[in-house]
């Protein structure tokens, strides 16, 4: 992925950067409420060591770093997420949300995937995750319908974008 004017996408991750990802995005009650409000991460990533191990060892996961102050804002991932091998996910910290970073990250990832020769990309989210549903709409994704999975009675939706 190419950096933008505001953001750097880090594939090589230091222990310090991974710790900043945890502290900025997942640590504490407010972050926990923000992340788990619409993302069932507790089912996939139940604790800090598993999350940081996944982030450190995944070559298709980039930390999102703000260039002006090197703050770690969250991460973007591409690969096997759910039933589709060509899926993407974006997680932005609560304190950096609603500043256009997710849209900028999504646009860069889609441009990079197109250069990589991908013809389509998928994304999944819970039907209650209105911010991500809106973001996927801005990025040009088409809603395909429920995936057949449900978390606490809330359906997971599937989206697709032709590149």
N, C-alpha and C positions, 0 to 999 in steps of 0.2 A: 504494500500500500504506500502511496505517496503522501507525504506530509502536506497539510494545507497551510494557509497563512497563520491560523490560530492553533492548529493541532499537530502533534507528532504521534505517530503510531509505532509503538515499540514492540518489536518481536523478540529482541534480546532483552530479558528482564532481570534486573538485579534483585537481590534479596530486599534491599531498601525500597525499591519501587513496588515490589509485591506486598510488602508490609503497608506501604502507603495506600495501595488498592484496598486492602482489608480495612484499614482505619477510616478511610474516606467513604467507603461504599457499604461496608457490612457491619462494622463494629458499633455497638451501642444500640439502645432501644429505638431511637428515632430512625437510624438507618435500617434496622431490622424491620420496622413497620413499613418504611418506604419500599424496600425491596420486596418484601413478602406480601404487600398489598395486592399485587397483581401477578406475581411470578412465584410459582411453586418451587423455588430453589431448595427449600428444606427437603424436598423429595430427592433432588439430584445432588446437592452439595450441602450435607448436613453440618459441616464444621470447617473451621479455619484451615486446618492442615490439609484436608481434602481439596478445598477450593484453591489454596495457594499451590499445591502440588499439581492440580489440573492446569492452572494458569502458567506455571513455570515450565511444564513439560509439553505444552500444546503448541506446535509450530504454526497453527492456524488461529491463534489467539494473540491479539495485540492490545497492549495497554494504551489507553487514550491519555496523552499528556498535553496539558496546555503549555504552549511554547513560552508565553510571557513570564511564567513563574515556575515552570516544571511541575505543577500540581498534577497528580494522577486523578483523572476524572471518572474512570471506569474502564470498561474493556469492550472490545468487539471480537466476535468469534465467527468463523466460517467452517463448515464441515458437516459431519454427521450429527444433527440435532433432531431427535425424534425419528420419524420413519424415513426422512429424506436425506440423502448424502450431501446435497448441495444446499445447506440451510445456513442462515445467518442469525445472530443474536447481538443485541447491544444492551449494555447495562451502564447507566450513568448514575453517579452518586447523587443523593438527595440535595446536597448543598450546591451542586452544579447543574441541576435540572432546569429545564425551561429557559435555557440560554442559547438554544440552537445547536448545541454540541452533538446531540444524537442525529439530527438531520444532516449536519456536515459530515459526520462519521459515516452514516448510511450512504450518502452520495459518493463519498470516496471509495467505500467498499464496493459499491455497484460498478463504478468506473473501473476499478482494479479487476473485478471478476470478469468484466467484458474483455479487457485486455488479455486476461488469462484464458480466454476462449470459452467461457461458460455461456450457455444459451439461456439458462433460466436459473432462478434462485428461489428458495422457499423460506418462509418464516412462520413461526407458530406463536400464539399468545392466548391468554385467557380472554374470554368474551367480556370480562369486566375491566380489562386493561385498555381503557379508552385512550390514554396518551399514546400507547404503541400502535393501536389501531389507526389513530390519526396520523402518526408518523409513517406507517406503512402506506397509507393512502397518499400522503405527500410524495413518497418515493415511487409511486406508480404500481403498487402491488394490487392484485385482484384477490378478493376473498373467495376461497374455494369451499368453505363450510367447516363444520366440526371435524376434528380428527378422530373422534370416537373416545377420546380421553376426557375425564372429568376430575377435578380436584375440589373436594368439599362441595360438590354439587354445581360447580362452575365449569362450563365446557371450555375445552381448548379449541381454538380456531386455526385453520391452515390458510396461508396466503402464498401466492406465487407471482413472480415478476419475470416476464420475458426480457432478456437483455439484448 
